[in-house]
Amino acid sequence: MTRAISLHDLSKTYPKQPAPAVDRFSLEIPPGEFLVLLGPSGCGKSTVLRMIAGLEDISSGELLLDGEYANNLAPGDRRMAMVFQNFALYPSMTSRQNIGFPLRFEMPGEDQNPRVEETARILGIEEILDRYPGQLSGGERQRVAMGRAISRHPSVFLMDEPLSNLDAKLRSHLRAEIARLTRGMGVTTVYVTHDQAEAMSLGDRVAVMRGGVLQQVGSPRDTYHLPVNVFVAAFIGTPRINLLQATVLAPLGGGMWIDFGRQRLGLPEPLSLDHQMLRIQQGRDIIVGLRSEAVRIAAPSSAHAGEVVLSGIVEHVEYQGHECLVHLNTGAKPAVVPELEAPRLPAQRTRSAARRAAAGPGGLGKLARKAAGRFPGLLQEPDGAGAVKVLDPPPADRAEQPTGDLVVRTGPDIRVRPGDRVPLLVDLAHLYVFDNTGRRICPAPAEQPRLE
Ligand SMILES: Nc1ncnc2c1ncn2[C@@H]1O[C@H](COP(=O)(O)OP(=O)(O)OP(=O)(O)O)[C@@H](O)[C@H]1O
């Protein structure tokens, strides 16, 4: 049994809160889909989940279950099972009693043991059925919590960061188990997380939220390759996408360049349609996004079609075993996305930079708050597209030292050292351009009229 969930302009405003925690959220979740709600802390993910579960009143908008109006349906009548981050097990009950507890109400008078044992077999927890939560590891507790959800044969699973209290190895193991279980059962699942890697590996689709507003919903591949705005681009992908401030130069005589200040990137002629569209940005601030795999360290003579030349000074090489991440300074100004951490920390910190970093995220938060103060309305736009303004890093940083603005992924055997100037080849097929409100303009959004 599985079901469709429709959210139409769902909003939630908590008492005494000026801004809605969830703002006109619309989404169709077909039966059997594994949908992940992804976003930074406080963006409203749990509130959406709780409204679906019936644990939170809906301020406005409509919730439909299999096409039927369900705003006022009691939680117990929704046939949904929820799994929480803190496991929420009864400490005085054994695993068997915890798993069987909801069945007492669903199948009164019946023997629950066969259902409990079937569930335990699916989860491989037969051995721990007679232990109490205090006698279980974190992973075992979460399996019991999952068992309690599964044993009810629900039509929807709602999972609120179910793995975030577990260590990395167990997380990845249980992640695979959740994917196997939910797909096997074919039950519609809504899964909340702020971990983009988890979202990408689990979701049929990922819905990215920011400040209560849905930014983009799509397959993991689409959200990675075609982010609608700079926020989604920066939130998804590790290492984070390189975001650089730039302007477009398109003199009347022809040619087009993306100007980073100290270097320019020439766009090859004839210009592609997407690049022709950039002409209207002439003289305006833009943000260029380059994922770490879109740039390689190689001589200009080895450029393939579609690759253009830049150069950078190596600041730091991060050896990762299977690859290296090379931090470079190209002389460009990094763009900062409010609500996410600041741009990358400089590779070679001065003492004052290290002090600032040691002071924790407050300084970065302050930067974002300062930005929000300088550009009112900047953190959220009425149409939900999400304006994301480019910010200059604090001047003191720049005066003290050059900051790495570009991270490039290379093979593990790269032989470069801090201070080396290296040639770079940028693959234009993987170059993103965002306008000064943060919207992606290149590659052009599908709905945009094209110059044909
Ligand atoms: N009961 C409440 N009363 C008032 N404000 C609330 C309440 N619950 C949540 N909020 C606020 O609503 C906003 C969204 O909260 P929510 O828990 O949905 O975010 P989230 O994205 O799930 O965050 P996290 O990942 O940290 O759990 C936050 O600003 C939060 O402080």
The ligand as a MOL file (V3000), in Angstrom:
LIG
                    3D

  0  0  0     0  0            999 V3000
M  V30 BEGIN CTAB
M  V30 COUNTS 31 33 0 0 0
M  V30 BEGIN ATOM
M  V30 1 N 7.1750 25.2150 17.5500 0
M  V30 2 C 7.7990 26.2550 16.9920 0
M  V30 3 N 7.5430 27.5190 17.4060 0
M  V30 4 C 8.1490 28.5800 16.8150 0
M  V30 5 N 9.0530 28.4760 15.8290 0
M  V30 6 C 9.3550 27.2470 15.3930 0
M  V30 7 C 8.7540 26.0630 15.9460 0
M  V30 8 N 9.2420 24.9840 15.2860 0
M  V30 9 C 10.1170 25.4490 14.3660 0
M  V30 10 N 10.1930 26.8090 14.4360 0
M  V30 11 C 10.9970 27.6880 13.5720 0
M  V30 12 O 10.6200 27.4300 12.2290 0
M  V30 13 C 11.7620 27.4520 11.3870 0
M  V30 14 C 11.8690 26.1330 10.6320 0
M  V30 15 O 12.1220 25.1050 11.5630 0
M  V30 16 P 12.3040 23.5750 11.1170 0
M  V30 17 O 12.5470 22.7610 12.3490 0
M  V30 18 O 11.1880 23.2000 10.2470 0
M  V30 19 O 13.6400 23.6790 10.2370 0
M  V30 20 P 14.5880 22.5190 9.7240 0
M  V30 21 O 14.9730 22.8940 8.3530 0
M  V30 22 O 13.9430 21.1970 9.9170 0
M  V30 23 O 15.8220 22.6770 10.6950 0
M  V30 24 P 16.7810 21.5570 11.3510 0
M  V30 25 O 17.4920 20.8960 10.2050 0
M  V30 26 O 17.6950 22.3660 12.2150 0
M  V30 27 O 15.8880 20.6270 12.1170 0
M  V30 28 C 12.9460 27.7370 12.2810 0
M  V30 29 O 13.2290 29.1080 12.2270 0
M  V30 30 C 12.4640 27.3410 13.6570 0
M  V30 31 O 13.0970 28.1060 14.6500 0
M  V30 END ATOM
M  V30 BEGIN BOND
M  V30 1 1 1 2
M  V30 2 1 2 3
M  V30 3 2 2 7
M  V30 4 2 3 4
M  V30 5 1 4 5
M  V30 6 2 5 6
M  V30 7 1 6 7
M  V30 8 1 6 10
M  V30 9 1 7 8
M  V30 10 2 8 9
M  V30 11 1 9 10
M  V30 12 1 10 11
M  V30 13 1 11 12
M  V30 14 1 11 30
M  V30 15 1 12 13
M  V30 16 1 13 14
M  V30 17 1 13 28
M  V30 18 1 14 15
M  V30 19 1 15 16
M  V30 20 2 16 17
M  V30 21 1 16 18
M  V30 22 1 16 19
M  V30 23 1 19 20
M  V30 24 2 20 21
M  V30 25 1 20 22
M  V30 26 1 20 23
M  V30 27 1 23 24
M  V30 28 2 24 25
M  V30 29 1 24 26
M  V30 30 1 24 27
M  V30 31 1 28 29
M  V30 32 1 28 30
M  V30 33 1 30 31
M  V30 END BOND
M  V30 END CTAB
M  END
